[in-house]
């Protein structure tokens, strides 16, 4: 799944366009700025961390770097998506960079990289599927519904990231 590096090279962000890695989480379709996503991985060899917050699934070793794994289902009280036959191959987690720290976030299913017109992104509604508007950068209307654009820099406040550091993860 390292085609993301090739997509980043081809995905030049202009003032009019916005490149997003899109994925399914629960019943909703989300997007994250492609420049914040480092890699896409399958779930494997996760080590639980005692006394970690409930949304911290554990840690895993990525080429010598210890990466904490965050479960957004638990963080936002979202039910996991029911995947069809063969769709499990598209589940895993995204490695993102957040305030200089690498984190993994679980996703139900990776979708694709899309380019959206910035002018067509609408402000977020006050509440959308359990995720508060403070975590949403905007909403983009697609053919089959809405793409919710997450502002990953706001998903965790600095104190939460400091707590992860204090726990050694």
PyMOL commands that place a pseudoatom at each C-alpha (Angstrom):
pseudoatom trace, name=CA, resn=UNK, resi=1, chain=A, elem=C, hetatm=0, pos=[0.000, 0.000, 0.000]
pseudoatom trace, name=CA, resn=UNK, resi=2, chain=A, elem=C, hetatm=0, pos=[2.915, 2.405, -0.434]
pseudoatom trace, name=CA, resn=UNK, resi=3, chain=A, elem=C, hetatm=0, pos=[1.403, 3.902, -3.571]
pseudoatom trace, name=CA, resn=UNK, resi=4, chain=A, elem=C, hetatm=0, pos=[0.750, 6.963, -1.407]
pseudoatom trace, name=CA, resn=UNK, resi=5, chain=A, elem=C, hetatm=0, pos=[4.324, 8.174, -2.005]
pseudoatom trace, name=CA, resn=UNK, resi=6, chain=A, elem=C, hetatm=0, pos=[3.765, 8.069, -5.759]
pseudoatom trace, name=CA, resn=UNK, resi=7, chain=A, elem=C, hetatm=0, pos=[0.414, 9.831, -5.375]
pseudoatom trace, name=CA, resn=UNK, resi=8, chain=A, elem=C, hetatm=0, pos=[2.023, 12.593, -3.274]
pseudoatom trace, name=CA, resn=UNK, resi=9, chain=A, elem=C, hetatm=0, pos=[4.567, 13.241, -5.998]
pseudoatom trace, name=CA, resn=UNK, resi=10, chain=A, elem=C, hetatm=0, pos=[1.797, 13.619, -8.565]
pseudoatom trace, name=CA, resn=UNK, resi=11, chain=A, elem=C, hetatm=0, pos=[-0.525, 15.501, -6.222]
pseudoatom trace, name=CA, resn=UNK, resi=12, chain=A, elem=C, hetatm=0, pos=[0.559, 19.108, -6.414]
pseudoatom trace, name=CA, resn=UNK, resi=13, chain=A, elem=C, hetatm=0, pos=[-1.676, 21.241, -4.266]
pseudoatom trace, name=CA, resn=UNK, resi=14, chain=A, elem=C, hetatm=0, pos=[-2.728, 24.488, -5.861]
pseudoatom trace, name=CA, resn=UNK, resi=15, chain=A, elem=C, hetatm=0, pos=[-4.696, 27.319, -4.355]
pseudoatom trace, name=CA, resn=UNK, resi=16, chain=A, elem=C, hetatm=0, pos=[-7.813, 26.098, -6.176]
pseudoatom trace, name=CA, resn=UNK, resi=17, chain=A, elem=C, hetatm=0, pos=[-7.428, 22.355, -5.515]
pseudoatom trace, name=CA, resn=UNK, resi=18, chain=A, elem=C, hetatm=0, pos=[-7.022, 20.362, -2.328]
pseudoatom trace, name=CA, resn=UNK, resi=19, chain=A, elem=C, hetatm=0, pos=[-5.609, 16.805, -2.347]
pseudoatom trace, name=CA, resn=UNK, resi=20, chain=A, elem=C, hetatm=0, pos=[-7.188, 14.430, 0.191]
pseudoatom trace, name=CA, resn=UNK, resi=21, chain=A, elem=C, hetatm=0, pos=[-6.648, 10.828, 1.230]
pseudoatom trace, name=CA, resn=UNK, resi=22, chain=A, elem=C, hetatm=0, pos=[-10.187, 9.525, 1.731]
pseudoatom trace, name=CA, resn=UNK, resi=23, chain=A, elem=C, hetatm=0, pos=[-11.411, 6.661, 3.886]
pseudoatom trace, name=CA, resn=UNK, resi=24, chain=A, elem=C, hetatm=0, pos=[-14.477, 5.197, 5.541]
pseudoatom trace, name=CA, resn=UNK, resi=25, chain=A, elem=C, hetatm=0, pos=[-14.941, 5.369, 9.300]
pseudoatom trace, name=CA, resn=UNK, resi=26, chain=A, elem=C, hetatm=0, pos=[-18.264, 3.948, 10.452]
pseudoatom trace, name=CA, resn=UNK, resi=27, chain=A, elem=C, hetatm=0, pos=[-20.925, 4.966, 7.950]
pseudoatom trace, name=CA, resn=UNK, resi=28, chain=A, elem=C, hetatm=0, pos=[-19.217, 8.195, 6.907]
pseudoatom trace, name=CA, resn=UNK, resi=29, chain=A, elem=C, hetatm=0, pos=[-16.621, 9.103, 4.298]
pseudoatom trace, name=CA, resn=UNK, resi=30, chain=A, elem=C, hetatm=0, pos=[-13.697, 11.232, 5.558]
pseudoatom trace, name=CA, resn=UNK, resi=31, chain=A, elem=C, hetatm=0, pos=[-10.708, 12.962, 4.035]
pseudoatom trace, name=CA, resn=UNK, resi=32, chain=A, elem=C, hetatm=0, pos=[-7.351, 14.143, 5.370]
pseudoatom trace, name=CA, resn=UNK, resi=33, chain=A, elem=C, hetatm=0, pos=[-4.852, 16.461, 3.683]
pseudoatom trace, name=CA, resn=UNK, resi=34, chain=A, elem=C, hetatm=0, pos=[-2.508, 14.187, 1.724]
pseudoatom trace, name=CA, resn=UNK, resi=35, chain=A, elem=C, hetatm=0, pos=[0.514, 16.094, 3.017]
pseudoatom trace, name=CA, resn=UNK, resi=36, chain=A, elem=C, hetatm=0, pos=[-0.324, 14.991, 6.588]
pseudoatom trace, name=CA, resn=UNK, resi=37, chain=A, elem=C, hetatm=0, pos=[-0.508, 11.277, 5.677]
pseudoatom trace, name=CA, resn=UNK, resi=38, chain=A, elem=C, hetatm=0, pos=[2.822, 9.482, 5.614]
pseudoatom trace, name=CA, resn=UNK, resi=39, chain=A, elem=C, hetatm=0, pos=[1.784, 5.881, 4.909]
pseudoatom trace, name=CA, resn=UNK, resi=40, chain=A, elem=C, hetatm=0, pos=[-1.067, 3.385, 4.853]
pseudoatom trace, name=CA, resn=UNK, resi=41, chain=A, elem=C, hetatm=0, pos=[-0.615, 0.057, 6.674]
pseudoatom trace, name=CA, resn=UNK, resi=42, chain=A, elem=C, hetatm=0, pos=[-2.403, -3.169, 7.481]
pseudoatom trace, name=CA, resn=UNK, resi=43, chain=A, elem=C, hetatm=0, pos=[-3.108, -3.924, 11.138]
pseudoatom trace, name=CA, resn=UNK, resi=44, chain=A, elem=C, hetatm=0, pos=[-0.421, -6.167, 12.613]
pseudoatom trace, name=CA, resn=UNK, resi=45, chain=A, elem=C, hetatm=0, pos=[1.508, -6.851, 15.820]
pseudoatom trace, name=CA, resn=UNK, resi=46, chain=A, elem=C, hetatm=0, pos=[-0.108, -4.253, 18.059]
pseudoatom trace, name=CA, resn=UNK, resi=47, chain=A, elem=C, hetatm=0, pos=[1.108, -4.180, 21.639]
pseudoatom trace, name=CA, resn=UNK, resi=48, chain=A, elem=C, hetatm=0, pos=[-1.422, -2.873, 24.185]
pseudoatom trace, name=CA, resn=UNK, resi=49, chain=A, elem=C, hetatm=0, pos=[-0.320, -0.165, 26.626]
pseudoatom trace, name=CA, resn=UNK, resi=50, chain=A, elem=C, hetatm=0, pos=[-1.505, -0.502, 30.249]
pseudoatom trace, name=CA, resn=UNK, resi=51, chain=A, elem=C, hetatm=0, pos=[-3.258, 2.558, 31.707]
pseudoatom trace, name=CA, resn=UNK, resi=52, chain=A, elem=C, hetatm=0, pos=[-3.426, 4.312, 28.333]
pseudoatom trace, name=CA, resn=UNK, resi=53, chain=A, elem=C, hetatm=0, pos=[-6.527, 6.324, 27.436]
pseudoatom trace, name=CA, resn=UNK, resi=54, chain=A, elem=C, hetatm=0, pos=[-9.319, 4.093, 26.077]
pseudoatom trace, name=CA, resn=UNK, resi=55, chain=A, elem=C, hetatm=0, pos=[-8.872, 5.407, 22.541]
pseudoatom trace, name=CA, resn=UNK, resi=56, chain=A, elem=C, hetatm=0, pos=[-5.168, 4.414, 22.446]
pseudoatom trace, name=CA, resn=UNK, resi=57, chain=A, elem=C, hetatm=0, pos=[-5.246, 0.932, 20.942]
pseudoatom trace, name=CA, resn=UNK, resi=58, chain=A, elem=C, hetatm=0, pos=[-1.544, 0.303, 21.559]
pseudoatom trace, name=CA, resn=UNK, resi=59, chain=A, elem=C, hetatm=0, pos=[1.787, 0.721, 19.807]
pseudoatom trace, name=CA, resn=UNK, resi=60, chain=A, elem=C, hetatm=0, pos=[3.604, -0.930, 16.945]
pseudoatom trace, name=CA, resn=UNK, resi=61, chain=A, elem=C, hetatm=0, pos=[7.112, -0.836, 15.552]
pseudoatom trace, name=CA, resn=UNK, resi=62, chain=A, elem=C, hetatm=0, pos=[7.469, 0.758, 12.119]
pseudoatom trace, name=CA, resn=UNK, resi=63, chain=A, elem=C, hetatm=0, pos=[11.036, 0.309, 10.907]
pseudoatom trace, name=CA, resn=UNK, resi=64, chain=A, elem=C, hetatm=0, pos=[12.419, 1.042, 14.370]
pseudoatom trace, name=CA, resn=UNK, resi=65, chain=A, elem=C, hetatm=0, pos=[10.024, 3.891, 15.243]
pseudoatom trace, name=CA, resn=UNK, resi=66, chain=A, elem=C, hetatm=0, pos=[7.417, 3.231, 17.939]
pseudoatom trace, name=CA, resn=UNK, resi=67, chain=A, elem=C, hetatm=0, pos=[4.045, 4.515, 16.704]
pseudoatom trace, name=CA, resn=UNK, resi=68, chain=A, elem=C, hetatm=0, pos=[1.005, 4.932, 18.987]
pseudoatom trace, name=CA, resn=UNK, resi=69, chain=A, elem=C, hetatm=0, pos=[-2.243, 3.716, 17.394]
pseudoatom trace, name=CA, resn=UNK, resi=70, chain=A, elem=C, hetatm=0, pos=[-5.376, 5.754, 17.973]
pseudoatom trace, name=CA, resn=UNK, resi=71, chain=A, elem=C, hetatm=0, pos=[-8.833, 4.280, 17.565]
pseudoatom trace, name=CA, resn=UNK, resi=72, chain=A, elem=C, hetatm=0, pos=[-11.102, 7.065, 16.298]
pseudoatom trace, name=CA, resn=UNK, resi=73, chain=A, elem=C, hetatm=0, pos=[-14.103, 4.738, 16.739]
pseudoatom trace, name=CA, resn=UNK, resi=74, chain=A, elem=C, hetatm=0, pos=[-13.522, 4.807, 20.494]
pseudoatom trace, name=CA, resn=UNK, resi=75, chain=A, elem=C, hetatm=0, pos=[-12.501, 8.461, 20.552]
pseudoatom trace, name=CA, resn=UNK, resi=76, chain=A, elem=C, hetatm=0, pos=[-15.708, 9.613, 18.876]
pseudoatom trace, name=CA, resn=UNK, resi=77, chain=A, elem=C, hetatm=0, pos=[-18.047, 6.725, 19.827]
pseudoatom trace, name=CA, resn=UNK, resi=78, chain=A, elem=C, hetatm=0, pos=[-18.525, 5.617, 16.218]
pseudoatom trace, name=CA, resn=UNK, resi=79, chain=A, elem=C, hetatm=0, pos=[-19.570, 2.065, 15.335]
pseudoatom trace, name=CA, resn=UNK, resi=80, chain=A, elem=C, hetatm=0, pos=[-17.252, 0.166, 13.006]
pseudoatom trace, name=CA, resn=UNK, resi=81, chain=A, elem=C, hetatm=0, pos=[-18.399, -0.173, 9.419]
pseudoatom trace, name=CA, resn=UNK, resi=82, chain=A, elem=C, hetatm=0, pos=[-19.796, -3.484, 8.272]
pseudoatom trace, name=CA, resn=UNK, resi=83, chain=A, elem=C, hetatm=0, pos=[-17.511, -4.454, 5.411]
pseudoatom trace, name=CA, resn=UNK, resi=84, chain=A, elem=C, hetatm=0, pos=[-18.424, -6.700, 2.541]
pseudoatom trace, name=CA, resn=UNK, resi=85, chain=A, elem=C, hetatm=0, pos=[-16.524, -9.730, 1.335]
pseudoatom trace, name=CA, resn=UNK, resi=86, chain=A, elem=C, hetatm=0, pos=[-12.993, -8.761, 0.330]
pseudoatom trace, name=CA, resn=UNK, resi=87, chain=A, elem=C, hetatm=0, pos=[-13.235, -5.240, 1.758]
pseudoatom trace, name=CA, resn=UNK, resi=88, chain=A, elem=C, hetatm=0, pos=[-11.238, -6.268, 4.847]
pseudoatom trace, name=CA, resn=UNK, resi=89, chain=A, elem=C, hetatm=0, pos=[-8.163, -6.037, 2.613]
pseudoatom trace, name=CA, resn=UNK, resi=90, chain=A, elem=C, hetatm=0, pos=[-8.732, -2.272, 2.457]
pseudoatom trace, name=CA, resn=UNK, resi=91, chain=A, elem=C, hetatm=0, pos=[-8.833, -1.764, 6.230]
pseudoatom trace, name=CA, resn=UNK, resi=92, chain=A, elem=C, hetatm=0, pos=[-5.877, -0.809, 8.402]
pseudoatom trace, name=CA, resn=UNK, resi=93, chain=A, elem=C, hetatm=0, pos=[-4.491, 2.479, 9.619]
pseudoatom trace, name=CA, resn=UNK, resi=94, chain=A, elem=C, hetatm=0, pos=[-2.984, 5.707, 8.347]
pseudoatom trace, name=CA, resn=UNK, resi=95, chain=A, elem=C, hetatm=0, pos=[0.318, 6.995, 9.677]
pseudoatom trace, name=CA, resn=UNK, resi=96, chain=A, elem=C, hetatm=0, pos=[-0.125, 10.737, 10.124]
pseudoatom trace, name=CA, resn=UNK, resi=97, chain=A, elem=C, hetatm=0, pos=[2.162, 13.478, 11.349]
pseudoatom trace, name=CA, resn=UNK, resi=98, chain=A, elem=C, hetatm=0, pos=[0.585, 15.573, 14.061]
pseudoatom trace, name=CA, resn=UNK, resi=99, chain=A, elem=C, hetatm=0, pos=[2.548, 18.403, 15.662]
pseudoatom trace, name=CA, resn=UNK, resi=100, chain=A, elem=C, hetatm=0, pos=[5.820, 16.687, 14.781]
pseudoatom trace, name=CA, resn=UNK, resi=101, chain=A, elem=C, hetatm=0, pos=[4.717, 13.324, 16.187]
pseudoatom trace, name=CA, resn=UNK, resi=102, chain=A, elem=C, hetatm=0, pos=[3.795, 10.265, 14.151]
pseudoatom trace, name=CA, resn=UNK, resi=103, chain=A, elem=C, hetatm=0, pos=[0.511, 8.565, 15.057]
pseudoatom trace, name=CA, resn=UNK, resi=104, chain=A, elem=C, hetatm=0, pos=[-1.459, 5.753, 13.511]
pseudoatom trace, name=CA, resn=UNK, resi=105, chain=A, elem=C, hetatm=0, pos=[-5.221, 6.146, 13.198]
pseudoatom trace, name=CA, resn=UNK, resi=106, chain=A, elem=C, hetatm=0, pos=[-7.475, 3.168, 12.508]
pseudoatom trace, name=CA, resn=UNK, resi=107, chain=A, elem=C, hetatm=0, pos=[-9.756, 3.333, 9.491]
pseudoatom trace, name=CA, resn=UNK, resi=108, chain=A, elem=C, hetatm=0, pos=[-12.441, 0.925, 8.353]
pseudoatom trace, name=CA, resn=UNK, resi=109, chain=A, elem=C, hetatm=0, pos=[-11.593, 1.145, 4.661]
pseudoatom trace, name=CA, resn=UNK, resi=110, chain=A, elem=C, hetatm=0, pos=[-9.232, 3.228, 2.546]
pseudoatom trace, name=CA, resn=UNK, resi=111, chain=A, elem=C, hetatm=0, pos=[-10.908, 4.804, -0.470]
pseudoatom trace, name=CA, resn=UNK, resi=112, chain=A, elem=C, hetatm=0, pos=[-8.729, 6.888, -2.771]
pseudoatom trace, name=CA, resn=UNK, resi=113, chain=A, elem=C, hetatm=0, pos=[-6.945, 10.189, -3.234]
pseudoatom trace, name=CA, resn=UNK, resi=114, chain=A, elem=C, hetatm=0, pos=[-9.241, 12.918, -4.503]
pseudoatom trace, name=CA, resn=UNK, resi=115, chain=A, elem=C, hetatm=0, pos=[-8.747, 16.458, -5.656]
pseudoatom trace, name=CA, resn=UNK, resi=116, chain=A, elem=C, hetatm=0, pos=[-11.471, 18.889, -4.605]
pseudoatom trace, name=CA, resn=UNK, resi=117, chain=A, elem=C, hetatm=0, pos=[-12.065, 22.524, -5.460]
pseudoatom trace, name=CA, resn=UNK, resi=118, chain=A, elem=C, hetatm=0, pos=[-11.436, 24.633, -2.365]
pseudoatom trace, name=CA, resn=UNK, resi=119, chain=A, elem=C, hetatm=0, pos=[-14.341, 26.917, -3.250]
pseudoatom trace, name=CA, resn=UNK, resi=120, chain=A, elem=C, hetatm=0, pos=[-16.757, 23.953, -3.095]
pseudoatom trace, name=CA, resn=UNK, resi=121, chain=A, elem=C, hetatm=0, pos=[-15.808, 23.059, 0.490]
pseudoatom trace, name=CA, resn=UNK, resi=122, chain=A, elem=C, hetatm=0, pos=[-18.563, 24.155, 2.845]
pseudoatom trace, name=CA, resn=UNK, resi=123, chain=A, elem=C, hetatm=0, pos=[-18.209, 24.998, 6.544]
pseudoatom trace, name=CA, resn=UNK, resi=124, chain=A, elem=C, hetatm=0, pos=[-18.958, 22.084, 8.869]
pseudoatom trace, name=CA, resn=UNK, resi=125, chain=A, elem=C, hetatm=0, pos=[-22.361, 21.681, 10.501]
pseudoatom trace, name=CA, resn=UNK, resi=126, chain=A, elem=C, hetatm=0, pos=[-22.428, 21.915, 14.305]
pseudoatom trace, name=CA, resn=UNK, resi=127, chain=A, elem=C, hetatm=0, pos=[-22.610, 18.142, 14.831]
pseudoatom trace, name=CA, resn=UNK, resi=128, chain=A, elem=C, hetatm=0, pos=[-21.988, 15.391, 12.332]
pseudoatom trace, name=CA, resn=UNK, resi=129, chain=A, elem=C, hetatm=0, pos=[-22.003, 11.661, 13.193]
pseudoatom trace, name=CA, resn=UNK, resi=130, chain=A, elem=C, hetatm=0, pos=[-20.632, 12.160, 16.684]
pseudoatom trace, name=CA, resn=UNK, resi=131, chain=A, elem=C, hetatm=0, pos=[-17.604, 14.184, 15.592]
pseudoatom trace, name=CA, resn=UNK, resi=132, chain=A, elem=C, hetatm=0, pos=[-17.847, 17.780, 16.709]
pseudoatom trace, name=CA, resn=UNK, resi=133, chain=A, elem=C, hetatm=0, pos=[-17.458, 20.679, 14.288]
pseudoatom trace, name=CA, resn=UNK, resi=134, chain=A, elem=C, hetatm=0, pos=[-14.190, 21.677, 16.011]
pseudoatom trace, name=CA, resn=UNK, resi=135, chain=A, elem=C, hetatm=0, pos=[-12.501, 18.650, 14.383]
pseudoatom trace, name=CA, resn=UNK, resi=136, chain=A, elem=C, hetatm=0, pos=[-13.925, 19.219, 10.912]
pseudoatom trace, name=CA, resn=UNK, resi=137, chain=A, elem=C, hetatm=0, pos=[-12.265, 21.511, 8.405]
pseudoatom trace, name=CA, resn=UNK, resi=138, chain=A, elem=C, hetatm=0, pos=[-15.185, 21.383, 5.998]
pseudoatom trace, name=CA, resn=UNK, resi=139, chain=A, elem=C, hetatm=0, pos=[-17.635, 19.268, 4.035]
pseudoatom trace, name=CA, resn=UNK, resi=140, chain=A, elem=C, hetatm=0, pos=[-17.568, 18.538, 0.318]
pseudoatom trace, name=CA, resn=UNK, resi=141, chain=A, elem=C, hetatm=0, pos=[-20.593, 17.201, -1.562]
pseudoatom trace, name=CA, resn=UNK, resi=142, chain=A, elem=C, hetatm=0, pos=[-19.843, 14.081, -3.622]
pseudoatom trace, name=CA, resn=UNK, resi=143, chain=A, elem=C, hetatm=0, pos=[-22.081, 12.121, -5.991]
pseudoatom trace, name=CA, resn=UNK, resi=144, chain=A, elem=C, hetatm=0, pos=[-23.115, 9.641, -3.272]
pseudoatom trace, name=CA, resn=UNK, resi=145, chain=A, elem=C, hetatm=0, pos=[-23.143, 11.877, -0.200]
pseudoatom trace, name=CA, resn=UNK, resi=146, chain=A, elem=C, hetatm=0, pos=[-20.682, 14.006, 1.688]
pseudoatom trace, name=CA, resn=UNK, resi=147, chain=A, elem=C, hetatm=0, pos=[-16.949, 13.906, 2.246]
pseudoatom trace, name=CA, resn=UNK, resi=148, chain=A, elem=C, hetatm=0, pos=[-16.092, 15.157, 5.733]
pseudoatom trace, name=CA, resn=UNK, resi=149, chain=A, elem=C, hetatm=0, pos=[-12.679, 16.812, 5.747]
pseudoatom trace, name=CA, resn=UNK, resi=150, chain=A, elem=C, hetatm=0, pos=[-10.955, 16.322, 9.106]
pseudoatom trace, name=CA, resn=UNK, resi=151, chain=A, elem=C, hetatm=0, pos=[-8.612, 18.903, 10.578]
pseudoatom trace, name=CA, resn=UNK, resi=152, chain=A, elem=C, hetatm=0, pos=[-6.106, 16.475, 12.082]
pseudoatom trace, name=CA, resn=UNK, resi=153, chain=A, elem=C, hetatm=0, pos=[-4.190, 19.256, 13.819]
pseudoatom trace, name=CA, resn=UNK, resi=154, chain=A, elem=C, hetatm=0, pos=[-7.234, 19.712, 16.060]
pseudoatom trace, name=CA, resn=UNK, resi=155, chain=A, elem=C, hetatm=0, pos=[-8.053, 16.037, 16.716]
pseudoatom trace, name=CA, resn=UNK, resi=156, chain=A, elem=C, hetatm=0, pos=[-5.899, 16.031, 19.851]
pseudoatom trace, name=CA, resn=UNK, resi=157, chain=A, elem=C, hetatm=0, pos=[-5.150, 18.958, 22.075]
pseudoatom trace, name=CA, resn=UNK, resi=158, chain=A, elem=C, hetatm=0, pos=[-1.525, 19.567, 23.129]
pseudoatom trace, name=CA, resn=UNK, resi=159, chain=A, elem=C, hetatm=0, pos=[-2.175, 18.106, 26.620]
pseudoatom trace, name=CA, resn=UNK, resi=160, chain=A, elem=C, hetatm=0, pos=[-3.290, 14.784, 25.119]
pseudoatom trace, name=CA, resn=UNK, resi=161, chain=A, elem=C, hetatm=0, pos=[-0.156, 14.635, 22.987]
pseudoatom trace, name=CA, resn=UNK, resi=162, chain=A, elem=C, hetatm=0, pos=[1.967, 15.481, 26.050]
pseudoatom trace, name=CA, resn=UNK, resi=163, chain=A, elem=C, hetatm=0, pos=[0.252, 12.638, 27.947]
pseudoatom trace, name=CA, resn=UNK, resi=164, chain=A, elem=C, hetatm=0, pos=[1.220, 10.233, 25.144]
pseudoatom trace, name=CA, resn=UNK, resi=165, chain=A, elem=C, hetatm=0, pos=[4.799, 11.487, 25.367]
pseudoatom trace, name=CA, resn=UNK, resi=166, chain=A, elem=C, hetatm=0, pos=[4.784, 11.145, 29.158]
pseudoatom trace, name=CA, resn=UNK, resi=167, chain=A, elem=C, hetatm=0, pos=[3.666, 7.528, 28.777]
pseudoatom trace, name=CA, resn=UNK, resi=168, chain=A, elem=C, hetatm=0, pos=[6.620, 6.911, 26.503]
pseudoatom trace, name=CA, resn=UNK, resi=169, chain=A, elem=C, hetatm=0, pos=[4.545, 6.505, 23.363]
for i in range(1, 169): cmd.bond("trace and resi %d" % i, "trace and resi %d" % (i + 1))
show_as sticks, trace
zoom trace
